[in-house]
Amino acid sequence: MGQSTRWTLTVSSDIDRRVRRFLAAAGRKGDLSRFVEEAVKSRLLELSLKSVPTYSRPSANDVEPAPTNDIDATVERDYGG
C-alpha cells in the first residue's frame, strides 16, 4: 500500500454489516482498509474509462473514393459530360 493516509468514512450500518460479513466469510477479517482501497481504485478506473473519447472505425460509406488520375473520366462521372 505504500505510504498511508487516514480517512474517516461514514457509511450506513447495513453496508458496514454486509462488508464485514463478506470479509469474515472470505477469511479476510480486518482487511477493511484494503477492501475500500481496491473498491476506490476500481471505481476510479471505471469513471476514467467513461471519460476517454471513443472513436469508431469508418464504414464503407464514410470513406472517400481514391483520387484518380483520369481527369476526363472524373469530369464525365461528376458533370455528365
mmCIF file of the N, C-alpha and C atoms, coordinates in Angstrom:
data_MODEL
# 
_entry.id   MODEL 
# 
loop_
_atom_site.group_PDB 
_atom_site.id 
_atom_site.type_symbol 
_atom_site.label_atom_id 
_atom_site.label_alt_id 
_atom_site.label_comp_id 
_atom_site.label_asym_id 
_atom_site.label_entity_id 
_atom_site.label_seq_id 
_atom_site.pdbx_PDB_ins_code 
_atom_site.Cartn_x 
_atom_site.Cartn_y 
_atom_site.Cartn_z 
_atom_site.occupancy 
_atom_site.B_iso_or_equiv 
_atom_site.pdbx_formal_charge 
_atom_site.auth_seq_id 
_atom_site.auth_comp_id 
_atom_site.auth_asym_id 
_atom_site.auth_atom_id 
_atom_site.pdbx_PDB_model_num 
ATOM 1   N N  . MET A 1 1  ? 0.811   -1.186  0.000   1.00 0.00 ? 1  MET A N  1 
ATOM 2   C CA . MET A 1 1  ? 0.000   0.000   0.000   1.00 0.00 ? 1  MET A CA 1 
ATOM 3   C C  . MET A 1 1  ? 0.860   1.258   0.000   1.00 0.00 ? 1  MET A C  1 
ATOM 4   N N  . GLY A 1 2  ? 2.100   1.169   0.346   1.00 0.00 ? 2  GLY A N  1 
ATOM 5   C CA . GLY A 1 2  ? 2.958   2.351   0.373   1.00 0.00 ? 2  GLY A CA 1 
ATOM 6   C C  . GLY A 1 2  ? 2.631   3.225   1.559   1.00 0.00 ? 2  GLY A C  1 
ATOM 7   N N  . GLN A 1 3  ? 2.856   4.512   1.397   1.00 0.00 ? 3  GLN A N  1 
ATOM 8   C CA . GLN A 1 3  ? 2.555   5.456   2.463   1.00 0.00 ? 3  GLN A CA 1 
ATOM 9   C C  . GLN A 1 3  ? 1.046   5.589   2.613   1.00 0.00 ? 3  GLN A C  1 
ATOM 10  N N  . SER A 1 4  ? 0.574   5.550   3.843   1.00 0.00 ? 4  SER A N  1 
ATOM 11  C CA . SER A 1 4  ? -0.862  5.554   4.095   1.00 0.00 ? 4  SER A CA 1 
ATOM 12  C C  . SER A 1 4  ? -1.339  6.914   4.571   1.00 0.00 ? 4  SER A C  1 
ATOM 13  N N  . THR A 1 5  ? -2.605  7.175   4.297   1.00 0.00 ? 5  THR A N  1 
ATOM 14  C CA . THR A 1 5  ? -3.299  8.355   4.788   1.00 0.00 ? 5  THR A CA 1 
ATOM 15  C C  . THR A 1 5  ? -4.557  7.879   5.480   1.00 0.00 ? 5  THR A C  1 
ATOM 16  N N  . ARG A 1 6  ? -4.863  8.456   6.610   1.00 0.00 ? 6  ARG A N  1 
ATOM 17  C CA . ARG A 1 6  ? -6.036  8.038   7.366   1.00 0.00 ? 6  ARG A CA 1 
ATOM 18  C C  . ARG A 1 6  ? -7.263  8.777   6.858   1.00 0.00 ? 6  ARG A C  1 
ATOM 19  N N  . TRP A 1 7  ? -8.338  8.025   6.605   1.00 0.00 ? 7  TRP A N  1 
ATOM 20  C CA . TRP A 1 7  ? -9.625  8.585   6.182   1.00 0.00 ? 7  TRP A CA 1 
ATOM 21  C C  . TRP A 1 7  ? -10.631 8.349   7.304   1.00 0.00 ? 7  TRP A C  1 
ATOM 22  N N  . THR A 1 8  ? -11.594 9.217   7.378   1.00 0.00 ? 8  THR A N  1 
ATOM 23  C CA . THR A 1 8  ? -12.750 8.998   8.237   1.00 0.00 ? 8  THR A CA 1 
ATOM 24  C C  . THR A 1 8  ? -13.944 8.903   7.313   1.00 0.00 ? 8  THR A C  1 
ATOM 25  N N  . LEU A 1 9  ? -14.580 7.746   7.291   1.00 0.00 ? 9  LEU A N  1 
ATOM 26  C CA . LEU A 1 9  ? -15.704 7.499   6.390   1.00 0.00 ? 9  LEU A CA 1 
ATOM 27  C C  . LEU A 1 9  ? -16.969 7.249   7.186   1.00 0.00 ? 9  LEU A C  1 
ATOM 28  N N  . THR A 1 10 ? -18.078 7.628   6.601   1.00 0.00 ? 10 THR A N  1 
ATOM 29  C CA . THR A 1 10 ? -19.375 7.335   7.182   1.00 0.00 ? 10 THR A CA 1 
ATOM 30  C C  . THR A 1 10 ? -20.173 6.548   6.161   1.00 0.00 ? 10 THR A C  1 
ATOM 31  N N  . VAL A 1 11 ? -20.621 5.361   6.563   1.00 0.00 ? 11 VAL A N  1 
ATOM 32  C CA . VAL A 1 11 ? -21.446 4.519   5.699   1.00 0.00 ? 11 VAL A CA 1 
ATOM 33  C C  . VAL A 1 11 ? -22.649 4.065   6.507   1.00 0.00 ? 11 VAL A C  1 
ATOM 34  N N  . SER A 1 12 ? -23.643 3.586   5.801   1.00 0.00 ? 12 SER A N  1 
ATOM 35  C CA . SER A 1 12 ? -24.833 3.080   6.507   1.00 0.00 ? 12 SER A CA 1 
ATOM 36  C C  . SER A 1 12 ? -24.470 1.829   7.297   1.00 0.00 ? 12 SER A C  1 
ATOM 37  N N  . SER A 1 13 ? -25.240 1.572   8.348   1.00 0.00 ? 13 SER A N  1 
ATOM 38  C CA . SER A 1 13 ? -24.962 0.386   9.161   1.00 0.00 ? 13 SER A CA 1 
ATOM 39  C C  . SER A 1 13 ? -25.178 -0.885  8.344   1.00 0.00 ? 13 SER A C  1 
ATOM 40  N N  . ASP A 1 14 ? -26.096 -0.848  7.380   1.00 0.00 ? 14 ASP A N  1 
ATOM 41  C CA . ASP A 1 14 ? -26.323 -2.010  6.513   1.00 0.00 ? 14 ASP A CA 1 
ATOM 42  C C  . ASP A 1 14 ? -25.069 -2.337  5.694   1.00 0.00 ? 14 ASP A C  1 
ATOM 43  N N  . ILE A 1 15 ? -24.470 -1.321  5.081   1.00 0.00 ? 15 ILE A N  1 
ATOM 44  C CA . ILE A 1 15 ? -23.240 -1.529  4.293   1.00 0.00 ? 15 ILE A CA 1 
ATOM 45  C C  . ILE A 1 15 ? -22.121 -2.018  5.200   1.00 0.00 ? 15 ILE A C  1 
ATOM 46  N N  . ASP A 1 16 ? -22.005 -1.438  6.386   1.00 0.00 ? 16 ASP A N  1 
ATOM 47  C CA . ASP A 1 16 ? -20.974 -1.859  7.327   1.00 0.00 ? 16 ASP A CA 1 
ATOM 48  C C  . ASP A 1 16 ? -21.104 -3.343  7.648   1.00 0.00 ? 16 ASP A C  1 
ATOM 49  N N  . ARG A 1 17 ? -22.317 -3.783  7.980   1.00 0.00 ? 17 ARG A N  1 
ATOM 50  C CA . ARG A 1 17 ? -22.537 -5.202  8.299   1.00 0.00 ? 17 ARG A CA 1 
ATOM 51  C C  . ARG A 1 17 ? -22.235 -6.093  7.103   1.00 0.00 ? 17 ARG A C  1 
ATOM 52  N N  . ARG A 1 18 ? -22.708 -5.686  5.916   1.00 0.00 ? 18 ARG A N  1 
ATOM 53  C CA . ARG A 1 18 ? -22.508 -6.518  4.722   1.00 0.00 ? 18 ARG A CA 1 
ATOM 54  C C  . ARG A 1 18 ? -21.035 -6.665  4.368   1.00 0.00 ? 18 ARG A C  1 
ATOM 55  N N  . VAL A 1 19 ? -20.288 -5.569  4.441   1.00 0.00 ? 19 VAL A N  1 
ATOM 56  C CA . VAL A 1 19 ? -18.856 -5.630  4.104   1.00 0.00 ? 19 VAL A CA 1 
ATOM 57  C C  . VAL A 1 19 ? -18.108 -6.469  5.124   1.00 0.00 ? 19 VAL A C  1 
ATOM 58  N N  . ARG A 1 20 ? -18.373 -6.236  6.389   1.00 0.00 ? 20 ARG A N  1 
ATOM 59  C CA . ARG A 1 20 ? -17.666 -7.004  7.425   1.00 0.00 ? 20 ARG A CA 1 
ATOM 60  C C  . ARG A 1 20 ? -18.010 -8.491  7.358   1.00 0.00 ? 20 ARG A C  1 
ATOM 61  N N  . ARG A 1 21 ? -19.280 -8.799  7.044   1.00 0.00 ? 21 ARG A N  1 
ATOM 62  C CA . ARG A 1 21 ? -19.687 -10.196 6.892   1.00 0.00 ? 21 ARG A CA 1 
ATOM 63  C C  . ARG A 1 21 ? -18.973 -10.823 5.693   1.00 0.00 ? 21 ARG A C  1 
ATOM 64  N N  . PHE A 1 22 ? -18.900 -10.077 4.586   1.00 0.00 ? 22 PHE A N  1 
ATOM 65  C CA . PHE A 1 22 ? -18.205 -10.578 3.392   1.00 0.00 ? 22 PHE A CA 1 
ATOM 66  C C  . PHE A 1 22 ? -16.729 -10.841 3.692   1.00 0.00 ? 22 PHE A C  1 
ATOM 67  N N  . LEU A 1 23 ? -16.072 -9.890  4.336   1.00 0.00 ? 23 LEU A N  1 
ATOM 68  C CA . LEU A 1 23 ? -14.648 -10.048 4.639   1.00 0.00 ? 23 LEU A CA 1 
ATOM 69  C C  . LEU A 1 23 ? -14.413 -11.223 5.583   1.00 0.00 ? 23 LEU A C  1 
ATOM 70  N N  . ALA A 1 24 ? -15.273 -11.395 6.569   1.00 0.00 ? 24 ALA A N  1 
ATOM 71  C CA . ALA A 1 24 ? -15.122 -12.515 7.505   1.00 0.00 ? 24 ALA A CA 1 
ATOM 72  C C  . ALA A 1 24 ? -15.314 -13.850 6.786   1.00 0.00 ? 24 ALA A C  1 
ATOM 73  N N  . ALA A 1 25 ? -16.317 -13.913 5.895   1.00 0.00 ? 25 ALA A N  1 
ATOM 74  C CA . ALA A 1 25 ? -16.576 -15.157 5.162   1.00 0.00 ? 25 ALA A CA 1 
ATOM 75  C C  . ALA A 1 25 ? -15.436 -15.487 4.211   1.00 0.00 ? 25 ALA A C  1 
ATOM 76  N N  . ALA A 1 26 ? -14.774 -14.457 3.691   1.00 0.00 ? 26 ALA A N  1 
ATOM 77  C CA . ALA A 1 26 ? -13.666 -14.665 2.759   1.00 0.00 ? 26 ALA A CA 1 
ATOM 78  C C  . ALA A 1 26 ? -12.352 -14.908 3.495   1.00 0.00 ? 26 ALA A C  1 
ATOM 79  N N  . GLY A 1 27 ? -12.402 -14.907 4.837   1.00 0.00 ? 27 GLY A N  1 
ATOM 80  C CA . GLY A 1 27 ? -11.177 -15.125 5.608   1.00 0.00 ? 27 GLY A CA 1 
ATOM 81  C C  . GLY A 1 27 ? -10.261 -13.916 5.592   1.00 0.00 ? 27 GLY A C  1 
ATOM 82  N N  . ARG A 1 28 ? -10.831 -12.771 5.338   1.00 0.00 ? 28 ARG A N  1 
ATOM 83  C CA . ARG A 1 28 ? -10.030 -11.543 5.261   1.00 0.00 ? 28 ARG A CA 1 
ATOM 84  C C  . ARG A 1 28 ? -10.452 -10.552 6.344   1.00 0.00 ? 28 ARG A C  1 
ATOM 85  N N  . LYS A 1 29 ? -10.903 -11.056 7.469   1.00 0.00 ? 29 LYS A N  1 
ATOM 86  C CA . LYS A 1 29 ? -11.341 -10.190 8.556   1.00 0.00 ? 29 LYS A CA 1 
ATOM 87  C C  . LYS A 1 29 ? -10.230 -9.206  8.906   1.00 0.00 ? 29 LYS A C  1 
ATOM 88  N N  . GLY A 1 30 ? -10.578 -7.939  9.023   1.00 0.00 ? 30 GLY A N  1 
ATOM 89  C CA . GLY A 1 30 ? -9.579  -6.924  9.343   1.00 0.00 ? 30 GLY A CA 1 
ATOM 90  C C  . GLY A 1 30 ? -8.996  -6.266  8.109   1.00 0.00 ? 30 GLY A C  1 
ATOM 91  N N  . ASP A 1 31 ? -9.425  -6.673  6.921   1.00 0.00 ? 31 ASP A N  1 
ATOM 92  C CA . ASP A 1 31 ? -8.913  -6.085  5.674   1.00 0.00 ? 31 ASP A CA 1 
ATOM 93  C C  . ASP A 1 31 ? -9.833  -4.997  5.127   1.00 0.00 ? 31 ASP A C  1 
ATOM 94  N N  . LEU A 1 32 ? -10.537 -4.302  5.997   1.00 0.00 ? 32 LEU A N  1 
ATOM 95  C CA . LEU A 1 32 ? -11.471 -3.275  5.550   1.00 0.00 ? 32 LEU A CA 1 
ATOM 96  C C  . LEU A 1 32 ? -10.757 -2.178  4.761   1.00 0.00 ? 32 LEU A C  1 
ATOM 97  N N  . SER A 1 33 ? -9.609  -1.745  5.218   1.00 0.00 ? 33 SER A N  1 
ATOM 98  C CA . SER A 1 33 ? -8.870  -0.693  4.506   1.00 0.00 ? 33 SER A CA 1 
ATOM 99  C C  . SER A 1 33 ? -8.474  -1.147  3.110   1.00 0.00 ? 33 SER A C  1 
ATOM 100 N N  . ARG A 1 34 ? -8.002  -2.355  2.993   1.00 0.00 ? 34 ARG A N  1 
ATOM 101 C CA . ARG A 1 34 ? -7.610  -2.891  1.692   1.00 0.00 ? 34 ARG A CA 1 
ATOM 102 C C  . ARG A 1 34 ? -8.826  -3.008  0.768   1.00 0.00 ? 34 ARG A C  1 
ATOM 103 N N  . PHE A 1 35 ? -9.962  -3.466  1.340   1.00 0.00 ? 35 PHE A N  1 
ATOM 104 C CA . PHE A 1 35 ? -11.191 -3.595  0.564   1.00 0.00 ? 35 PHE A CA 1 
ATOM 105 C C  . PHE A 1 35 ? -11.634 -2.239  0.020   1.00 0.00 ? 35 PHE A C  1 
ATOM 106 N N  . VAL A 1 36 ? -11.619 -1.217  0.868   1.00 0.00 ? 36 VAL A N  1 
ATOM 107 C CA . VAL A 1 36 ? -12.024 0.129   0.445   1.00 0.00 ? 36 VAL A CA 1 
ATOM 108 C C  . VAL A 1 36 ? -11.069 0.651   -0.618  1.00 0.00 ? 36 VAL A C  1 
ATOM 109 N N  . GLU A 1 37 ? -9.774  0.466   -0.437  1.00 0.00 ? 37 GLU A N  1 
ATOM 110 C CA . GLU A 1 37 ? -8.803  0.954   -1.416  1.00 0.00 ? 37 GLU A CA 1 
ATOM 111 C C  . GLU A 1 37 ? -9.002  0.280   -2.777  1.00 0.00 ? 37 GLU A C  1 
ATOM 112 N N  . GLU A 1 38 ? -9.225  -1.037  -2.779  1.00 0.00 ? 38 GLU A N  1 
ATOM 113 C CA . GLU A 1 38 ? -9.469  -1.741  -4.043  1.00 0.00 ? 38 GLU A CA 1 
ATOM 114 C C  . GLU A 1 38 ? -10.760 -1.260  -4.697  1.00 0.00 ? 38 GLU A C  1 
ATOM 115 N N  . ALA A 1 39 ? -11.795 -1.019  -3.901  1.00 0.00 ? 39 ALA A N  1 
ATOM 116 C CA . ALA A 1 39 ? -13.074 -0.546  -4.438  1.00 0.00 ? 39 ALA A CA 1 
ATOM 117 C C  . ALA A 1 39 ? -12.922 0.847   -5.044  1.00 0.00 ? 39 ALA A C  1 
ATOM 118 N N  . VAL A 1 40 ? -12.176 1.713   -4.383  1.00 0.00 ? 40 VAL A N  1 
ATOM 119 C CA . VAL A 1 40 ? -11.963 3.075   -4.892  1.00 0.00 ? 40 VAL A CA 1 
ATOM 120 C C  . VAL A 1 40 ? -11.148 3.037   -6.181  1.00 0.00 ? 40 VAL A C  1 
ATOM 121 N N  . LYS A 1 41 ? -10.104 2.218   -6.225  1.00 0.00 ? 41 LYS A N  1 
ATOM 122 C CA . LYS A 1 41 ? -9.306  2.092   -7.451  1.00 0.00 ? 41 LYS A CA 1 
ATOM 123 C C  . LYS A 1 41 ? -10.160 1.606   -8.615  1.00 0.00 ? 41 LYS A C  1 
ATOM 124 N N  . SER A 1 42 ? -10.983 0.605   -8.347  1.00 0.00 ? 42 SER A N  1 
ATOM 125 C CA . SER A 1 42 ? -11.849 0.052   -9.383  1.00 0.00 ? 42 SER A CA 1 
ATOM 126 C C  . SER A 1 42 ? -12.821 1.104   -9.898  1.00 0.00 ? 42 SER A C  1 
ATOM 127 N N  . ARG A 1 43 ? -13.425 1.850   -8.985  1.00 0.00 ? 43 ARG A N  1 
ATOM 128 C CA . ARG A 1 43 ? -14.397 2.880   -9.377  1.00 0.00 ? 43 ARG A CA 1 
ATOM 129 C C  . ARG A 1 43 ? -13.714 4.015   -10.135 1.00 0.00 ? 43 ARG A C  1 
ATOM 130 N N  . LEU A 1 44 ? -12.532 4.421   -9.717  1.00 0.00 ? 44 LEU A N  1 
ATOM 131 C CA . LEU A 1 44 ? -11.798 5.475   -10.433 1.00 0.00 ? 44 LEU A CA 1 
ATOM 132 C C  . LEU A 1 44 ? -11.455 5.039   -11.849 1.00 0.00 ? 44 LEU A C  1 
ATOM 133 N N  . LEU A 1 45 ? -11.045 3.788   -12.016 1.00 0.00 ? 45 LEU A N  1 
ATOM 134 C CA . LEU A 1 45 ? -10.739 3.263   -13.343 1.00 0.00 ? 45 LEU A CA 1 
ATOM 135 C C  . LEU A 1 45 ? -11.991 3.279   -14.207 1.00 0.00 ? 45 LEU A C  1 
ATOM 136 N N  . GLU A 1 46 ? -13.103 2.820   -13.647 1.00 0.00 ? 46 GLU A N  1 
ATOM 137 C CA . GLU A 1 46 ? -14.367 2.795   -14.388 1.00 0.00 ? 46 GLU A CA 1 
ATOM 138 C C  . GLU A 1 46 ? -14.763 4.205   -14.843 1.00 0.00 ? 46 GLU A C  1 
ATOM 139 N N  . LEU A 1 47 ? -14.647 5.178   -13.952 1.00 0.00 ? 47 LEU A N  1 
ATOM 140 C CA . LEU A 1 47 ? -15.013 6.556   -14.295 1.00 0.00 ? 47 LEU A CA 1 
ATOM 141 C C  . LEU A 1 47 ? -14.055 7.162   -15.312 1.00 0.00 ? 47 LEU A C  1 
ATOM 142 N N  . SER A 1 48 ? -12.771 6.851   -15.193 1.00 0.00 ? 48 SER A N  1 
ATOM 143 C CA . SER A 1 48 ? -11.813 7.426   -16.135 1.00 0.00 ? 48 SER A CA 1 
ATOM 144 C C  . SER A 1 48 ? -11.992 6.834   -17.527 1.00 0.00 ? 48 SER A C  1 
ATOM 145 N N  . LEU A 1 49 ? -12.362 5.552   -17.618 1.00 0.00 ? 49 LEU A N  1 
ATOM 146 C CA . LEU A 1 49 ? -12.601 4.945   -18.923 1.00 0.00 ? 49 LEU A CA 1 
ATOM 147 C C  . LEU A 1 49 ? -13.830 5.537   -19.595 1.00 0.00 ? 49 LEU A C  1 
ATOM 148 N N  . LYS A 1 50 ? -14.819 5.948   -18.798 1.00 0.00 ? 50 LYS A N  1 
ATOM 149 C CA . LYS A 1 50 ? -16.009 6.576   -19.367 1.00 0.00 ? 50 LYS A CA 1 
ATOM 150 C C  . LYS A 1 50 ? -15.701 7.950   -19.947 1.00 0.00 ? 50 LYS A C  1 
ATOM 151 N N  . SER A 1 51 ? -14.656 8.600   -19.439 1.00 0.00 ? 51 SER A N  1 
ATOM 152 C CA . SER A 1 51 ? -14.340 9.946   -19.906 1.00 0.00 ? 51 SER A CA 1 
ATOM 153 C C  . SER A 1 51 ? -13.395 9.950   -21.109 1.00 0.00 ? 51 SER A C  1 
ATOM 154 N N  . VAL A 1 52 ? -12.876 8.790   -21.496 1.00 0.00 ? 52 VAL A N  1 
ATOM 155 C CA . VAL A 1 52 ? -11.988 8.693   -22.650 1.00 0.00 ? 52 VAL A CA 1 
ATOM 156 C C  . VAL A 1 52 ? -12.836 8.679   -23.921 1.00 0.00 ? 52 VAL A C  1 
ATOM 157 N N  . PRO A 1 53 ? -12.529 9.575   -24.856 1.00 0.00 ? 53 PRO A N  1 
ATOM 158 C CA . PRO A 1 53 ? -13.337 9.571   -26.084 1.00 0.00 ? 53 PRO A CA 1 
ATOM 159 C C  . PRO A 1 53 ? -13.117 8.281   -26.863 1.00 0.00 ? 53 PRO A C  1 
ATOM 160 N N  . THR A 1 54 ? -14.173 7.803   -27.460 1.00 0.00 ? 54 THR A N  1 
ATOM 161 C CA . THR A 1 54 ? -14.065 6.594   -28.271 1.00 0.00 ? 54 THR A CA 1 
ATOM 162 C C  . THR A 1 54 ? -14.243 6.963   -29.731 1.00 0.00 ? 54 THR A C  1 
ATOM 163 N N  . TYR A 1 55 ? -13.559 6.274   -30.550 1.00 0.00 ? 55 TYR A N  1 
ATOM 164 C CA . TYR A 1 55 ? -13.619 6.525   -31.984 1.00 0.00 ? 55 TYR A CA 1 
ATOM 165 C C  . TYR A 1 55 ? -14.054 5.245   -32.672 1.00 0.00 ? 55 TYR A C  1 
ATOM 166 N N  . SER A 1 56 ? -15.024 5.383   -33.545 1.00 0.00 ? 56 SER A N  1 
ATOM 167 C CA . SER A 1 56 ? -15.462 4.204   -34.280 1.00 0.00 ? 56 SER A CA 1 
ATOM 168 C C  . SER A 1 56 ? -14.676 4.104   -35.580 1.00 0.00 ? 56 SER A C  1 
ATOM 169 N N  . ARG A 1 57 ? -14.586 2.909   -36.078 1.00 0.00 ? 57 ARG A N  1 
ATOM 170 C CA . ARG A 1 57 ? -13.902 2.698   -37.342 1.00 0.00 ? 57 ARG A CA 1 
ATOM 171 C C  . ARG A 1 57 ? -14.782 3.246   -38.459 1.00 0.00 ? 57 ARG A C  1 
ATOM 172 N N  . PRO A 1 58 ? -14.196 3.848   -39.471 1.00 0.00 ? 58 PRO A N  1 
ATOM 173 C CA . PRO A 1 58 ? -15.019 4.363   -40.566 1.00 0.00 ? 58 PRO A CA 1 
ATOM 174 C C  . PRO A 1 58 ? -15.702 3.222   -41.314 1.00 0.00 ? 58 PRO A C  1 
ATOM 175 N N  . SER A 1 59 ? -16.919 3.483   -41.733 1.00 0.00 ? 59 SER A N  1 
ATOM 176 C CA . SER A 1 59 ? -17.614 2.477   -42.524 1.00 0.00 ? 59 SER A CA 1 
ATOM 177 C C  . SER A 1 59 ? -17.311 2.708   -43.989 1.00 0.00 ? 59 SER A C  1 
ATOM 178 N N  . ALA A 1 60 ? -17.741 1.809   -44.820 1.00 0.00 ? 60 ALA A N  1 
ATOM 179 C CA . ALA A 1 60 ? -17.505 1.946   -46.262 1.00 0.00 ? 60 ALA A CA 1 
ATOM 180 C C  . ALA A 1 60 ? -18.156 3.222   -46.785 1.00 0.00 ? 60 ALA A C  1 
ATOM 181 N N  . ASN A 1 61 ? -19.244 3.644   -46.167 1.00 0.00 ? 61 ASN A N  1 
ATOM 182 C CA . ASN A 1 61 ? -19.932 4.861   -46.603 1.00 0.00 ? 61 ASN A CA 1 
ATOM 183 C C  . ASN A 1 61 ? -19.173 6.129   -46.227 1.00 0.00 ? 61 ASN A C  1 
ATOM 184 N N  . ASP A 1 62 ? -18.302 6.051   -45.222 1.00 0.00 ? 62 ASP A N  1 
ATOM 185 C CA . ASP A 1 62 ? -17.556 7.215   -44.768 1.00 0.00 ? 62 ASP A CA 1 
ATOM 186 C C  . ASP A 1 62 ? -16.277 7.445   -45.564 1.00 0.00 ? 62 ASP A C  1 
ATOM 187 N N  . VAL A 1 63 ? -15.826 6.435   -46.278 1.00 0.00 ? 63 VAL A N  1 
ATOM 188 C CA . VAL A 1 63 ? -14.544 6.514   -46.969 1.00 0.00 ? 63 VAL A CA 1 
ATOM 189 C C  . VAL A 1 63 ? -14.729 7.188   -48.336 1.00 0.00 ? 63 VAL A C  1 
ATOM 190 N N  . GLU A 1 64 ? -13.924 8.200   -48.581 1.00 0.00 ? 64 GLU A N  1 
ATOM 191 C CA . GLU A 1 64 ? -13.984 8.864   -49.877 1.00 0.00 ? 64 GLU A CA 1 
ATOM 192 C C  . GLU A 1 64 ? -13.283 8.002   -50.923 1.00 0.00 ? 64 GLU A C  1 
ATOM 193 N N  . PRO A 1 65 ? -13.744 8.055   -52.166 1.00 0.00 ? 65 PRO A N  1 
ATOM 194 C CA . PRO A 1 65 ? -13.074 7.270   -53.201 1.00 0.00 ? 65 PRO A CA 1 
ATOM 195 C C  . PRO A 1 65 ? -11.640 7.761   -53.389 1.00 0.00 ? 65 PRO A C  1 
ATOM 196 N N  . ALA A 1 66 ? -10.794 6.858   -53.778 1.00 0.00 ? 66 ALA A N  1 
ATOM 197 C CA . ALA A 1 66 ? -9.393  7.203   -54.008 1.00 0.00 ? 66 ALA A CA 1 
ATOM 198 C C  . ALA A 1 66 ? -9.288  8.179   -55.173 1.00 0.00 ? 66 ALA A C  1 
ATOM 199 N N  . PRO A 1 67 ? -8.369  9.131   -55.089 1.00 0.00 ? 67 PRO A N  1 
ATOM 200 C CA . PRO A 1 67 ? -8.211  10.081  -56.194 1.00 0.00 ? 67 PRO A CA 1 
ATOM 201 C C  . PRO A 1 67 ? -7.810  9.353   -57.479 1.00 0.00 ? 67 PRO A C  1 
ATOM 202 N N  . THR A 1 68 ? -8.281  9.875   -58.566 1.00 0.00 ? 68 THR A N  1 
ATOM 203 C CA . THR A 1 68 ? -7.966  9.248   -59.850 1.00 0.00 ? 68 THR A CA 1 
ATOM 204 C C  . THR A 1 68 ? -7.171  10.211  -60.714 1.00 0.00 ? 68 THR A C  1 
ATOM 205 N N  . ASN A 1 69 ? -6.334  9.674   -61.548 1.00 0.00 ? 69 ASN A N  1 
ATOM 206 C CA . ASN A 1 69 ? -5.530  10.493  -62.450 1.00 0.00 ? 69 ASN A CA 1 
ATOM 207 C C  . ASN A 1 69 ? -6.242  10.724  -63.776 1.00 0.00 ? 69 ASN A C  1 
ATOM 208 N N  . ASP A 1 70 ? -7.349  10.038  -63.970 1.00 0.00 ? 70 ASP A N  1 
ATOM 209 C CA . ASP A 1 70 ? -8.080  10.149  -65.226 1.00 0.00 ? 70 ASP A CA 1 
ATOM 210 C C  . ASP A 1 70 ? -9.081  11.300  -65.126 1.00 0.00 ? 70 ASP A C  1 
ATOM 211 N N  . ILE A 1 71 ? -8.666  12.510  -65.464 1.00 0.00 ? 71 ILE A N  1 
ATOM 212 C CA . ILE A 1 71 ? -9.495  13.707  -65.332 1.00 0.00 ? 71 ILE A CA 1 
ATOM 213 C C  . ILE A 1 71 ? -10.743 13.621  -66.211 1.00 0.00 ? 71 ILE A C  1 
ATOM 214 N N  . ASP A 1 72 ? -10.610 13.107  -67.422 1.00 0.00 ? 72 ASP A N  1 
ATOM 215 C CA . ASP A 1 72 ? -11.768 13.009  -68.311 1.00 0.00 ? 72 ASP A CA 1 
ATOM 216 C C  . ASP A 1 72 ? -12.863 12.131  -67.699 1.00 0.00 ? 72 ASP A C  1 
ATOM 217 N N  . ALA A 1 73 ? -12.477 10.987  -67.127 1.00 0.00 ? 73 ALA A N  1 
ATOM 218 C CA . ALA A 1 73 ? -13.457 10.090  -66.522 1.00 0.00 ? 73 ALA A CA 1 
ATOM 219 C C  . ALA A 1 73 ? -14.103 10.745  -65.305 1.00 0.00 ? 73 ALA A C  1 
ATOM 220 N N  . THR A 1 74 ? -13.334 11.496  -64.550 1.00 0.00 ? 74 THR A N  1 
ATOM 221 C CA . THR A 1 74 ? -13.866 12.177  -63.375 1.00 0.00 ? 74 THR A CA 1 
ATOM 222 C C  . THR A 1 74 ? -14.862 13.255  -63.773 1.00 0.00 ? 74 THR A C  1 
ATOM 223 N N  . VAL A 1 75 ? -14.516 14.045  -64.776 1.00 0.00 ? 75 VAL A N  1 
ATOM 224 C CA . VAL A 1 75 ? -15.416 15.092  -65.235 1.00 0.00 ? 75 VAL A CA 1 
ATOM 225 C C  . VAL A 1 75 ? -16.698 14.485  -65.778 1.00 0.00 ? 75 VAL A C  1 
ATOM 226 N N  . GLU A 1 76 ? -16.574 13.408  -66.558 1.00 0.00 ? 76 GLU A N  1 
ATOM 227 C CA . GLU A 1 76 ? -17.767 12.764  -67.118 1.00 0.00 ? 76 GLU A CA 1 
ATOM 228 C C  . GLU A 1 76 ? -18.636 12.198  -66.012 1.00 0.00 ? 76 GLU A C  1 
ATOM 229 N N  . ARG A 1 77 ? -18.010 11.571  -65.011 1.00 0.00 ? 77 ARG A N  1 
ATOM 230 C CA . ARG A 1 77 ? -18.763 10.968  -63.911 1.00 0.00 ? 77 ARG A CA 1 
ATOM 231 C C  . ARG A 1 77 ? -19.467 12.043  -63.091 1.00 0.00 ? 77 ARG A C  1 
ATOM 232 N N  . ASP A 1 78 ? -18.759 13.136  -62.772 1.00 0.00 ? 78 ASP A N  1 
ATOM 233 C CA . ASP A 1 78 ? -19.310 14.158  -61.881 1.00 0.00 ? 78 ASP A CA 1 
ATOM 234 C C  . ASP A 1 78 ? -20.211 15.168  -62.589 1.00 0.00 ? 78 ASP A C  1 
ATOM 235 N N  . TYR A 1 79 ? -19.933 15.458  -63.837 1.00 0.00 ? 79 TYR A N  1 
ATOM 236 C CA . TYR A 1 79 ? -20.660 16.521  -64.503 1.00 0.00 ? 79 TYR A CA 1 
ATOM 237 C C  . TYR A 1 79 ? -21.404 16.048  -65.761 1.00 0.00 ? 79 TYR A C  1 
ATOM 238 N N  . GLY A 1 80 ? -21.297 14.783  -66.063 1.00 0.00 ? 80 GLY A N  1 
ATOM 239 C CA . GLY A 1 80 ? -22.023 14.213  -67.199 1.00 0.00 ? 80 GLY A CA 1 
ATOM 240 C C  . GLY A 1 80 ? -21.555 14.707  -68.529 1.00 0.00 ? 80 GLY A C  1 
ATOM 241 N N  . GLY A 1 81 ? -20.335 14.998  -68.654 1.00 0.00 ? 81 GLY A N  1 
ATOM 242 C CA . GLY A 1 81 ? -20.001 15.422  -69.983 1.00 0.00 ? 81 GLY A CA 1 
ATOM 243 C C  . GLY A 1 81 ? -18.654 15.873  -70.180 1.00 0.00 ? 81 GLY A C  1 
# 
